[in-house]
Amino acid sequence: MGNEEGIKKQEFTGKVSAIIVAAGKGKRMERDYNKQYIHLGDKPIVAHTLIHFENHEIIDEIIIVVAKGEVEFCRESIVEKYNLSKVRSIVEGGQERYHSVFKGIKAVSLDSEVILIHDGARPFVTNEITNESVVSAVGYGCSIVGMPVKDTIKTINEEGFVEGTPKRENLWLVQTPQTFKKEIILEAHQKREKENLSVTDDAMLVEALGIKVKMIRGSYENIKITTPEDLEFGQVILKRRKTKG
């Protein structure tokens, strides 16, 4: 899927679309509204995320996937309020995350060459991670972001007894963005729809095509905010980053 060294950012001039999946609810947050709109500092979580991609030069357009009935709310309270000019469209998601992503894929520009998929509730992605994700996807066909696990992992059986201990050095915690050449991720989602596959992330669909997925290093701060504890940690990260300028 390209040369083994990848390519430099300036060598790629194709169109890059970012799909921001923001259709999750706030059940674990103990809220009766979408967790994406909870404030982190002075802005909603999803606003931090979108502003990152709005400001990144390698991203040409943004597709936001929201929960049913939230299109106009997102447009007025997020896109217009924060002047997000790269947002091409806001679409309603589906029943499962993979349904929502596929709807986002269908909304990208016809001339898009690379599609980056990112969680709306993951606001601490860095410029370096985004850049490396796109560069690696161009060079290898697809890339995902992750970090090595810090703890020992055990596999257990249905009765709760330990069956084995995988080598920790081979285990990574998967994050987003997950980035793909358009034709690869489109074929992967079409296969999922045809065969009614159930998956937890987009990389699994690409793996099902027999395509190798390149893992690149993310950050332990690139957290997904899904619980009150995550929000507290997020406030700490935000404060630290503001202090560093």
N, C-alpha and C positions, 0 to 999 in steps of 0.2 A: 504493500500500500504506500509506495513512495520510498525514497532513499532512507538509509538507516540513520543518517545524521539529522533528518528533518530539514526544515528550511528556515531562513531568517524571515522575520516579520515583514521587512521591507520588500522581500521578493514576492509576496503574495498581495495581489491587488483585487482579488475577487470579493464578492459581496458576502458579508457575515451577518446572519440574523440571530438575535438572542431571544429565546422563548423563556419568559419568566412565569413559572407556575405558581399562582397565588390563589388557588381555589380551596385551600384547606380551611377547616373550621377550628374553633377554639376550645374543643372539648377538654383537652389536657391542660389548657390554660384556665379552665374553669370560667370561661367567658361565654356569653350567648351570641357573640359575633366573631367574624373571621379574625384569626390571630394575626394575620398580615397587617391589620390596621391598629394594633396595639402600639402605643408610642414607645419608642426607644430614644431616650433623650427628648429632643424637640420635634421629632418626626415619627410618623408611622414606620414600622419595620420595613414594609415593602417599599416605602419611599427611599430609604437608605439604599436598598438593593438596586432600585431602578436608576437612581442618580449615579451610581457607580457605572452602569452600562451606558447611560446617557453621556457621560464624560469620557468614556474610553474610546480612543480614536479608531481602534480596530473594529468596533461594532458599528454597523451601518443602519440597522433598524431593530426595533424591539416589538415583540408580540407579547401581550399580557394575557394570561389565561386566568379568569376569575370564576368564582362560584356563581351559580344560577341567580339571576336577578341583581348582580352587582356591577354590571357593565357601566351604567351611568354614574353610579356612586364612585367607582374607580376613576372614571374620566374626570369628574368634577373635583373630587377631593384629593386626587393624587396627580394625574397627568396634567391637568390645567393648572392646578395650584403650584406645582413645582416646575412648570414650563418644560415638560419632557417632549422635546420636538422630534425625537427619534421613534416615538411610539407610532407604529404603522396601524395597529388595530388592537382592540380589546375583545376577546372572545369568551364565551361561556364554556366552562369545562364540562367534563362528563362524570360518570359515576365513580370511576377509579382514576388514579393518577395517569395511567397509560392512555386512557381515553382522552384526558385533558391535553396531554402532550401531543397526541395525534391531531387534535383539533388545532393546536398551535402550529404544527408543521404544515397543515393545509392552508394556513393563513399567511405564510411567508411569501415574499416576492418570488415570482417565477425565475428570476435570474440569480437568486441566492445560491451560493455554492457551499457554504458552511453553516451549520445550525448548531448553536450553543444552547443548551438547556440548563436552567438554573432555578433553584428553589427561591421563591419570593421571600421566605422566612430565613434566608441565609445572607445577612447583610454585610458580613465582614470579609467577603472575597476581595482580594487585592488586584491591583493592576498587573502585577507579575503573574499571578495565577491565571487570570483571564488571557493574557497574552500567550503564555506557554500552552494553554489549552487549545487555542486556535492554531498556533504554529504546529503543535503535535498532531492535531486532527488533519491538517493539510498534508503533513509529511507522512503520516501513518494510516490515515483514513478515519481514525477515531481515537479519542483520548478521554480518560476520566481522571478526576482528582481524588486523592486520598492521603491518608497518613498511616504510618505503622502503628499497630496496637501497642499499648504500653503494658498491658497486663497479660498474664498467662490465660489462655483460653482452653476450656474443656468442652468436649462433646459428651452428651449424655443420652441415655436411652429413654424410652417412654416411662419407665419406672423411676427415673431420676438418678440412676447410677451412672458414674463416669465410664465412658467407653474408650476415651482416648484424649491425648494432648497434642494438638497440631503444633508444628514448629512456628514459634511466634514470629520469626523473621519473614515468614511467607504470608503473614496475615496483615491486611490493611483495612482501615475504616474508610468506607467510601463516602465521598462528599459530592458536591456539584461545584462548578459546572461539569457536565458531560457533553462533549463536543464531537461532531461527526460531519463528514462530507454528506451533503444533502441526499445524494442517491442511496447511500448506505442506510441512513436512519429511516428514510422513506420506505425502502424495501423491507426493513426490519419490522416496521409498524404494520405494513400491509400483510406480512406473514403472520403477525400476531393476531390481526383481525380475522384473517382467513382460517387460522387454526385455533382461534379462541384461547390463546395462551394467557396465563396469569403470571405476571412478573412484578418485581419490586423496583427495578430501575431499567433505564433504557439500554444500558450496556448488556444486560442479560439477553435482550432481543438481538443485538448485534452478534453476541457470542453464539446464539442459536443459528446464525447464518454461517458459522465456521470462520468468522473474521477475528483476528487477534486485536485486543483492545490495549492500547498503551496507557499505563498508569503513570501519572506525574504527581509530584509531591505538592500537597496543598499547605494547610496550616492548621494547627490545633485551635486557632482562634476562628477558623472558618466554620463556626457552629450553626446548626439549624435551631432556631428558637421555637420550641414546641411545648415547654413547660415553664412554670413560674421560676424554677431554679435556673433555667436557661436565660430567662429575661434578666435575672439578677446578674448572672455572669456577663451577659451582653452589656449591661450598664457599666460594668467594670472595664471591659474591653474598650468601649466607646470613650470613657473618661481617660483611659491610658493613651489612646490614640490622639485625643485632643491635646493632651499634655505634651505629647511628642511633636505635635504640629502636623 
